[in-house]
Amino acid sequence: MISDAPPTGTVTDARGRVSGLAGRVPPESLFVCGAISQYVGSAVAVLLFAHVPPAGVAWLRGLSASCALVAWRRPWHSAWTARRLLLVAAFGLALALMNLCFYLAIDRLPLGTTVAIEFLGPITVVAVGSRTRRDAVALVLATAGVLTLAGIHASATPAGVALALAAGAFWSVYILLGHRVASDPRIRPQDGLAAGMALGVIGLAPVLIGPASPALRSAPLLAACVAVGLASSVVPYSLDQVAMRRLTRARFALLLSLLPATAAIVGAVILGQVPGLPEAGGIALVVLASSLRSHPG
């Protein structure tokens, strides 16, 4: 759920027991559980915005997720060079900025709408990269859906629409850099993500540690922000890795297309953000577009 990036390696011995247990669960169920975890985490983040600014929650999400991944992966065992570190740092910064823009957007827009708008980013990457008729149609449908959603919200929350589009743009950069990180054989599987997230958090710390300060002064708020990071990043990423190894790319891409609808349902249930008919139509267009596109990689 973190991105459209393909899996970056095979299962390690340390995770054999986990994947064995997960092997008895249908991969589609793992994906759905990851999606629900991701957007429940986002919905809880929205509830936290009354106490911690969105930028602070976004930074603490990245901090908690990166600490968990670094402790698990120990990325210093990879063969790092200055060039690889620079690539991974850019990759992690794109991820951090994507999450920052996303959290700033869901502070202004419904969760499902934000996810649908940001999907324009990865769909554009695929359409430009493949140039097939199928992906061109997907891009047209996605654009129509996003324009529908933007038209509904632009007058009231133009900043929200702009931030959701920015999140999609950073998602595109994250995908492109993620492929380069994953294709480097000297970077161990998942080490790029662990190191990148840590470097992204460090890079934004001078700007975002201030907004995070209310949580740093309150143990309950800090615990809630850490839970958001684990639910929104670590849990869905881990489940995705297991699911992707058992699903075809086409099947995984189809499941991925359901994310805007999943976000809309979670937003309606937890936040009371029930979309109107035009808004539901815009989200449906993006879902259809994402189901048509090829899977990158």
N, C-alpha and C positions, 0 to 999 in steps of 0.2 A: 503493500500500500504506500510505502514511502515514495515510490516512483514507478515508471514503466521499465526501469532498467532491468535487464535480464539477470538471472542468478549468477553470482560471481564465483561459483565453485561447487565442489561436491561436499557431501556430508563428512565431517571429521569423526574420528573415533570417539572423541569426547561427547559428541552429540548422538552417537548411535542409539542409545537407549531412548532418547526423546523421539527420534525419527521412527524407531521401531513402534513406539506407542502410537505416534501419529499415523503410522502406516495402516492402522486398523480403522482409521476415520476417513471417510471419503474426502478427497482433496477439495471438492467444491465446498464442503462444510467448513474446512479449515479456512478457506478464503473468506467465506461469509463471516465467520467468527472474527477474523482479522479486520474485516471492513467495519463490523459493528464496534469492535474495540476502538478502532481509529476514530470513528465519528462520535462515539460516546465520550471519548477523551476530549474531542473538540467541543462537544456540547457542555461538558463540565468546565472547560476553559472559559466558555462564554459566561457561565455562572460566576466564575472567579473574577471576571473583569470589574465587578462592582468593588472589589477589594484590592486587586493588583492590576495595573494597567496591562493592556494586551501585549505590548512590547516586552514587559517583564515576564509574563507568562510564557511567551514564545521563547525567551532566552532560557528560562528555567526548564522548559521542555527539552530544549537542546542539550542543556547541561546534564540533566538527569539521564537522558538517553545515551549521551556520549560516555558518561561515566560507566554505565552498565556495559556498553559495547567494548570500551577499552579494557575494562576488567576481564571481560570474557575472551576477547581476541588477542590482547597483548600485542598490538600492532608493531611495536618496536622490533619484533623478530623478522619483519620483512626487510628486504635489501633496499634501504632508502638512499636516494641520491638527491641532490639539490633540485634537479628537474622533476623527479617524482614527487617530492614534497611540495613543490610549487603547484603541480597539477592537482594533487589531492587537496591542497589548501583552497584552490579556486573552486574545486568540486564541493568542498564543505561550505565555503562561503555562499555559493549558489543555493545550497540546501537551506542554510540558515536564513538567507534573505527571502527564500520562497516561503518558509514557515512564518517569518515575521510579517510579510505582506498578507499571508493567509489569515493570520490572527487579527491583524488590523482590519481586514475586510469583514470577517465574521462578527466583528464588533459593530458593523454598520449594516450588513446584509444578512438575510437568512442563510443558514448553513448550506442547504441544498443548492441555493442559487449561486453561492460563492464557489462551490465545488464544480458546478456546471460551467461557470464562466472560465475558471482556471483550466478546465479541460481543453480549451481552445489551444493552449500552448503545446501539449504533446501531440494533439491531432495535427497541428500545423507541421511539427517536426516530421511526422510520418508522411504526410502528404507531399511535402517538399522533397523529402528524401527518396520516395518511391516513384512519384509522378505517374501512378497508375490511375485509371479512370475511377476505380473503386475508392481510392483514397481522396481523389479530387471531389467526388460526390460527398464523401464524409466531411471534408473541409467546408463545403458549401452548406451542408446541413448544420454543422457545428456553428458556423458563423451566423446562420439564420437564428439558431437557438440563442446564441449569446446576444445578438442584436435585440431579440425579443425581450430577454431578461434585462438588458441594459436600458431598453426603452421604458420598461416598467419602473426601474429604480433610479435612472440617471437624474431626473429632476429633483428627487428627494435626497439621494445619497450618491452624488457623482464621485465623491472620493472613494466610496466603497466599491463602485464598479471599476474605477481606475486601479485600486489596490488588488482586486481579484484578477484583473488582466495582468498586472505586474507579477502576481504569484504564478500565473500561467507562463509568463515569459521566463521567469527564473526556473520554473519546472523544466522548460525546454532546454535551458542551459545545463541544468542538472543532468538531464538524460544524455545530452551530447558528451559532457565531461565524464559521466558515469560509464559510458561505453569505453572511453579511452582508459579509465582506471581499471575496469574489469578485464581489458584485453592485455594489460601489462603482466607478463608471466612472473615478474620478480616481486609483485605485490601479492601476498597471500590472500586467499578468499576472505572477503569481508573486512580485511585490514584497511582497505581504502575507505570504506564507509566509517569505520571506527575512528581512524585518524582524521578523516575529513570533518566529521561532526565535531570532534574535539577542537580542531583548528578553527572551524567556523565560529564556535562558541567563544573561543579566546579572541578571535578577531573582532567580534561585536561587543565584547565585554565592556570596553570603555564607554560605549554609548548606551548599552542596555542594562548594565548592573544597577543603575539608578532607578529605572522603572521597576526593577525586580526587588528593590529594597523593602517594600511592605511585607513580602513573603519571607525575606531574610530575617525580619524581626519577629515573625510569628511562626511557631512550630506547626500549628494546624494548617496555615496557609501554605507553608513550605511543603508539608507532606502532600497536600492536595495538588500542588504544582508538579511535584515529583511523580505522583500517580498519573497525572495527565501525560507526562513525558513517557512513562512506561506504557500506558494504554494506547497512546497515539503513535508511538514510534517502535518501541522494542517488541511488543506483542505482535502487532500486525506484520512487522518485518520478518520476525522469526517464523510465523505461520506461513507467510508468503513463500519463504525459502523452501519449506517442506512441500507446499502445494505446487510450486512451479516445477519441482523435480518430477511430479507425477501427472502433470497436465501438459497437453500439447500447447504450443504457442497460440494456436487459434482459439483453443478452449479458454486459455488464460486471458487472452485479449477480450473474449466475449464476457467473461466474468468481470473483468476490469471496467467494462462499459456500464456495469450496474452501480458503480460507486456514486454517481450523482443522485440516483434514485435512493440508494441506501442513506446517503447524507440527508436527503429531504425527509425520509421517514424518521430518522433519528431526531432531526430538528423538530419535526411535528410532535413526536412523542415526549421528548424531554423539555424542549423550549417553547412548545406551543406555536411553532412557526408553520402553520398550515398554508401551503401555497394555493393561490387562487387559480382559476382555470387558465388564464394566459401564462402565468408563471409555470404551472405544471406542463403546459405545452412546450415552453422553451426548454425546460429540463428534459422533456421527452425527446426533443430534437437532438439534443447533445448526446443522450443515451443512444439513440439510433445511430448517430454519426460515429460514436466510439465503437459500437458493435460492428460497423462496416469496415473500419480501418484495419490495416495490417498491423501486426505486432512488431515494434522496432527490434532490430537485432538480427 
